[in-house]
Amino acid sequence: MDTKVVLDTIWVLVTAMLVFFMNLGFAMVESGFARVKNCVNILSKNFIVFAISSIAFWVIGWGFMFGDGNPFIGIKGLFFLSGQDNSPATGEAYQGVYNSISWATVPFLAKFFFQLVFAGTAATIVSGAVAERIKYISFIVFSFIMVGIMYPITGHWIWGGGWLQKLGMFDFAGSSVVHSVGGWAALAGVLLLGPRFGKYGDNGKINPIPGHNLAIATIGTFVLWLGWFGFNPGSTMAAVPNDIARIAITTNSAAAAAVLSATLLSWLMLGKPDLGMTLNGCLAGLVAVTASCAYVSVGSSVIIGLIAGILVVLSVIGFDKLKIDDPVGALSVHLVNGVFGTIAVGLFAQDSIMPNTTGNGLFFGGGVKLLGAQLTGVLAVGIFTFVVALIAWSIIKSTIGLRVSLQEEMIGLDISEHGNTAYPEFLTRKPTYTYIGSGG
């Protein structure tokens, strides 16, 4: 095995580990934005979801996504990661069954691990949007369905040699494949669950339900920002110096610009610079640039980030006005900006940045060809994911149930679902001693 393959493999595995580390970021952001009585539940969902994703993707998801098949779905190499690919790193000349990813020259299992952590990220997105009222077992069942079936099918369309890839749609690191898929699946669940008790009053009144720990949410956002330097540059699946350096900068620039625009807009609209909006602004910028990070200039990434920061503030407020209750803003971050980020490729891509790939977007003289492919992808992924997710959530609701009882919701899912609490020392207890004053 030559030196390049060794270095590429190290790069892919390290960046995959950074993406895996994002699970901690999601756990911290979501628990910070949740109330204290639901903290254990949020942490538990974020922990178990990666275990579920690992098994579901190994058993069937990988084959559906990257297996040779038809334009709709992979049909070879299904069940328990069977088969191989024909990449040079294997050192063998046989024809594999995962040819759509044979362009990457790292070993087969390195490819699998890198794609696995992306699948886990998509499932994690759902957790925050359905927080504080969903049954634990129902979330587990849906996560398996999502990673085993839903996520890999649309992933096959775009990354696995499917019909959208052939159409000319580009999504470098997953604004659609990962983020909008997670967002559409979450939206279907939120609509069936309904809002948390007390969130919306009569005459359109919105009752704020603040999170219990913005310090934890802030730390989690920093973890996610760090993890994105694996998410986007790592999607080269090769240690190509100029490419990974440029992608790191476009990623960071979009996040920074979105932080500023979200903070400023929330300041203007709400009268104060809202920290929650600032944090979600950062994540919105990261999501929005994920599809285009390899294809756009640094200047364009700043514009993408500025727009993303504005969109996330407007959509958080908009979802509330529509009485769509999303405790952490996941729909605004991942769905709205996943869609925008995918469209942004068709607007801002420049062929000179990564020659002979996307061609030029609308703003750089490329016309509407690329934009049309991106819009087609947005619509196809959105319709398929939302409909299938709605069916899956409905089946779960009619069988094992979807929402905890009102009593369980009132006392909190930590006690009702898990029998413990994140902060036991904060519980009100009668003192175990009798205080006797000293009298001076």
Secondary structure, 3 states (H helix, E strand, C coil): CCHHHHHHHHHHHHHHHHHHHHHHHHHHHHHHHCCHHHHHHHHHHHHHHHHHHHHHHHHHHHHHHHCCECCCCECCCCCCCCCCCCCHHHCCCCCCCCHHHCCCCCCHHHHHHHHHHHHHHHHHHHHHHCCCCECHHHHHHHHHHHHHHHHHHHHHHHHCCCHHHHHCCCCCCCHHHHHHHHHHHHHHHHHHHCCCCCCECHHHCECCCCCCCHHHHHHHHHHHHHHHHHHCHHHHCCCCHHHHHHHHHHHHHHHHHHHHHHHHHHHHHHCCCCHHHHHHHHHHHHHHHHCCCCCCCHHHHHHHHHHHHHHHHHHHHHHHHCCCCCCCCHHHHHHHHHHHHHHHHHHHCCCCCCCCCCCCCHHHCCCCHHHHHHHHHHHHHHHHHHHHHHHHHHHHHHHCCCECCHHHHHHCHHHHHHCCCCCHHHCCCCCCCCCCCCCC
